[in-house]
Amino acid sequence: MSELGNLIYTPQRASGEAITKVESHTPKIHAPDKVSKNTPFKVRVEVGPHPNTVEHSIRWIELYFKEEGRAFNPVFLGRYVFEPVYHEPVVEVTLKLAKSGRLIAESYCNLHGVWESSKDIVVE
């Protein structure tokens, strides 16, 4: 049996039929490459284009931060749950960071599993 981490799809690990799902299922992280220490900035995460029906939809997005030098990573920043038909899989949050690191976003499609992407952010 596979460990959970091996069951999460990324553009780099997708194979077989999953390759055709990369563009529509991988979370897209929109955030600055560099930010000022402890200064608020916006992060937007979206998935799609993707169907939004009861039978096939993105049900949640989770956001984590892997902070440089931290003994235990990643830090869980939040889970954003979506109701099919009523919500689109888009979330915008305001963060402030003291150290550089990597934002990690995961999304869950009720038919095609968990997908992950990441983005490095430098704190100046």
Secondary structure, DSSP 8 states (H G I E B T S, - for coil): ---GGGGSB-TTT--GGGGGGHHHHS-EEE--SEE-TT--EEEEEE--S---SSSS-EEEEEEEEEETT-SS--EEEEEEE--TTT--SEEEEEE--SS-EEEEEEEEETTTEEEEEEEEEEE-
